[in-house]
Amino acid sequence: MPVGISIGKPKFPLGYECIYLREAAPWGLREIADHDEFSERYVARLNRLGIDLFLQRFAEISAEHDGRGLCLLCFEPAGALCHRRVLASWLEEQTGQPVPELADDQLGFF
């Protein structure tokens, strides 16, 4: 199930339903040009919210969609420095579970 973690929705049609997880959006941080400072402040926010909140929300979203797996989307190109990879790394550290980046040719499953 596609889960948007962006502040806004894309200005182009997606062609699939996307659930937005507002807690993961980088509110108030987008203007920080330094990636290290951005990452530090974003991770501090994630730590304040806590892993339990995210695991609960992921479980709820999955359960509402027949137990489907989730794919985090922020609409930046694959491999770009963005909050999606910062969140993925944080989730990996918190849970010990890998959160891989999908290649463009893997996105057709939506």
C-alpha positions in Angstrom: 0.0 0.0 0.0 1.5 3.4 -1.0 2.0 5.6 2.1 2.8 9.2 1.3 5.2 10.9 3.8 5.4 14.2 2.0 4.1 17.5 3.2 1.9 17.9 0.2 0.5 15.8 -2.6 2.2 15.7 -6.0 0.9 18.0 -8.7 0.7 15.1 -11.1 -1.8 12.2 -11.1 -0.5 9.1 -9.3 -2.7 6.4 -10.9 -3.1 4.7 -7.5 -4.5 5.4 -4.1 -2.1 6.8 -1.5 -2.6 7.1 2.2 -0.8 10.0 3.8 1.1 9.6 7.1 1.3 13.3 8.2 3.4 12.4 11.3 6.3 11.4 8.9 6.2 14.6 6.8 9.1 17.0 7.4 7.0 20.0 8.5 9.1 23.1 9.0 12.3 21.5 7.9 12.2 21.7 4.1 14.1 25.0 3.9 17.1 23.5 5.7 19.7 23.2 3.0 22.4 21.4 5.0 21.5 17.6 4.8 23.2 16.9 8.2 21.3 19.5 10.0 18.1 18.5 8.3 18.7 14.8 9.2 19.5 15.7 12.8 16.4 17.7 13.3 14.2 15.2 11.5 15.5 12.3 13.6 15.0 14.3 16.8 11.4 14.8 15.8 11.0 11.0 15.0 12.5 10.2 18.4 10.0 12.5 20.1 7.1 10.8 18.3 8.6 7.4 19.0 8.7 4.1 17.2 5.5 2.8 18.8 3.5 5.6 17.1 4.8 4.6 13.7 4.4 0.9 14.2 0.9 1.4 15.3 0.1 3.6 12.3 1.7 1.1 9.9 -0.3 -1.7 11.4 -3.5 0.3 11.2 -2.9 1.3 7.5 -2.0 -2.3 6.6 -5.1 -3.7 8.4 -7.4 -1.2 6.7 -6.1 -2.5 3.3 -6.3 -6.3 3.7 -2.9 -6.7 5.4 -1.0 -5.3 2.4 2.7 -4.3 2.8 3.5 -0.6 2.8 5.7 1.5 0.6 6.8 4.9 1.8 6.6 7.6 -0.8 7.9 11.2 -0.8 8.1 11.7 -4.6 11.8 12.5 -4.7 13.9 10.5 -7.2 15.3 7.2 -6.0 18.7 7.7 -4.6 18.2 11.4 -3.8 19.0 12.7 -0.4 15.6 13.1 1.2 13.6 12.5 4.4 12.4 9.1 3.0 15.9 7.6 3.4 16.4 9.3 6.8 13.1 7.8 8.0 14.0 4.4 6.5 17.4 4.5 8.3 15.7 5.5 11.5 13.1 2.7 11.2 15.9 0.2 10.5 17.8 1.3 13.6 14.7 1.1 15.7 13.3 -2.2 14.5 16.3 -4.1 13.1 14.2 -4.6 9.9 15.5 -3.5 6.5 13.6 -0.8 4.7 15.0 -1.0 1.1 14.8 1.6 -1.6 12.8 0.5 -4.6 14.1 1.0 -8.1 11.8 2.7 -10.7 11.1 -0.7 -12.3 9.8 -2.1 -9.0 7.0 0.5 -8.6 4.5 -1.1 -10.9 3.0 -3.2 -8.1 0.7 -0.4 -7.0 
